[in-house]
Amino acid sequence: MKNLTIRLETEKDYRAVEELTREAFWNVYKPGADEHYFVHMMRSHPDFIPELAFVIELDGKIGGNIMYTKAWLEDENGDRKEILSFGPLCVAPEYQRQKLGKMLIEHSFAKAREMGYDVNINFGNPGNYASRGFVSCKKKNVSYIFDGNFPTALLVCELVPNALDGKKWMYIPSTAADCCEDSAAVEAFDTTFPPKEKKWMPSQEEFYIYSHSSVVR
């Protein structure tokens, strides 16, 4: 693509990124969206990593972005390992299916390795991430609790081969997304954007299936 640039997000980008996030996620996982509020609040959360907040510009217009928070893995001895979790990863509807998301992942992963991170874990649709090196959490012995529960949507990518060393791990996400549980705050923030219709879409049922199922032994 011509005139394409990937750079760090700056304060002047904040509203444009929130608008982009709203457009990218509206009615995808639920009627409406709360991801733009998550983005808005994430920047002030202690787990946010501004060094990994990137935007992709095309002819001076932001067409996509990626943001990260810290997360953790705990082994059976109680030892913790700091890792990464990205999201939201957004691409404007008009630029989707043009590999912008792939570019943002690869660019930010390279920077993450430079910073010393070796694992990224996401909760998402496997179809969106399997081609990017993500595998089922079961294959890497990562569960929410040490009881053999391996959520279908919990996906692991080792940025450095064999970083997890075959141990059993429990995933501990950041609390940054907890802000979205305040539905009144989400709605109040959404009123600062142009009105959009909330409606049901088939993707919402797909997300429900993935997010409420597990891979069993």
N, C-alpha and C positions, 0 to 999 in steps of 0.2 A: 504494500500500500504506500502511496505517496504521502509525504509530510506526516509521518506517524512518529510519535514520541512517547516514551514511557518515562515518567518522572515521579518524584515524590509529591504527594498531596500538600498543598499549602492552605493557609486559612482562607484565602480568597476563593478556594475551590469548594468550601464546605457546602454551601447551599446547592451548587450545581451537582455535587455528588449525591446529596440527599434526594434531589429531584430525580436523578438518574436511577437511584436505588428504588424509589417509589414506582417509577415506570417499569423497571425490570421485574419487580416482584408482585405487582398488583394482580390480585386474583389467582396467583400461581399456586400458593400453598394454603390459602384461606381466602374467603371473600374479603377484599381489600388487601392490606399489608401492614406490617409493623416494622419491617426491616429498615425503613428510612429513619424511624425513631431510634432503633438500635444503633444505627450509624451515628446519629446525632449525640446520643448519650455515651457511646463507646469511647469517644475521644477524651473524655474526662475520667475514664475508669483506670485504675492503677495497672490493670493487666494489658491495656492497649499498647501496641508497639508502633509508634509513629514512623520509625525507620523502615517499616515494611508496608506503609500505606501508600500505594502507588495509583496513579491515574494514567490512562492511555489517551493521548490526544490525536485527533485526526483533523488536519487543517485548522488547528487552534480550538477545536471543540472536544470536550471530554466525551469519549465514547465508551469508557469502561473504567472500572476501578477494582481494587482488591485491598482488604484490610485484615490485620491479624491481631490476635490476643495470645497471651501466654496460656498454657494449659500444663497439666502435669500427669505423669504416670507414677504409680506407686507399686513397688514389687512386694513379694510376700514377706519380706523382712521389714517393711515399713519405710524403706528408702525411696526417696522421691527423685524424679528426673524431670527437669523443666523442658517442655516441648512447645510446639506451635499449633495453632488452629486458625485457619483463615475463614473469612466470611464476614459480611457478604462479599461474594465475587459477582460483579455486575457487568453486563454488557447491554448497551442501549438496544432496544428491539430492532432498529434499522441496521445495526452492525452485527447482529447475531449470525452464527454459522460462518463467520469469516476468520476464525482462529484467534480473535482478540483475547478470549479467556485463556487459551493455551499460552499466549505470549505473556500475559500477566502472571500466570502461575510459574512459568519457567524463569522469568525475570526475578520474581520475588524469591523463588526457591534458591537461586544463585546467591542473592544477597543474604538470605537466611543462613546458608552454609558459611559464608564469610563471617557471620556473626557467631558461629559456633553451634547452631541448631542442627540436629540430625534427624528429627522426626516431626511430621505434621499429621494431625488427626482431624478429620472432619465428620460431621453428621450430615449426610446428604443422600441424594439419589445415586446409586452405584453407576447407573448408565451415564452420568455426567462426568464421572471421575476415573473409571476403570482404565480408560485409555491414557490417563495421565500418571500412571504408576501406582494408583491406590488399589489396595486389596482388602478383602474382608478382614475385620478385626480378629476373627477366629484364627486366621492363618498366622497371625503374629501374637496370639495368646493375650489379646487385650480385651478386657470386659469392663462393664461398669462396676461390678462387684465380683469377688472371687467365688462365684457360684456356677460358672459355666454359662452365663448369659451373654450371648454375643449378638447384639442388635444388628439387623441387616443393614441399617443405614450408617453404622459406625465404621468408618473407612480409614485405613492406615497407609501412609506413604513414608517409607524410610528415605530421607534425603541422603543418608550415607548408608551403604549396604551393611546389613547385619547390625545395625545400631541397637536393636532390641535384644540381641544376644540370646534368643531362645528362652528368656525368662517368662514367667507369668506376670501380667501387669493389670492394674486397675486404672481406668481412665478417670481423671478429675478435671472437668472443664472449668473455664473461667466463669465467674458470676456476672460477667458483663451483660449477658442477654437477659438477666432477671428483670431488668427495667421494663421489658415488654409485657410482664405479667400485670402491670398497672394499666388496664384497658382504658381508664379515663384519661390518663396522661397521653397514651397513644392517640386517642381520638382528638384530644385538644391540640396536639401537635399537628395532626393531619389537617385540621381546619385552616392551617396557615398555608395550605397548598390549594390549587384549583380543585373543585369538586370532581370526583370520579365515581362511577357506578360500581358498587360491590355486587359480585354475582358468583355463582357456583361454576367451576370449570372442572373437567375430567382430571386435570393435573392434581387437584386437591385430593381426590380419592387415591390416586397413585401415591402421593406423599403419605397419606394416612396408612396405606398398606405397608410401605417401607418403614415408616416410623413406629409401627406397632407390631413388627415381626422380628424374629430372631433366627440366627443360624444355629442349628442344634448339632450336637456331636453325633 
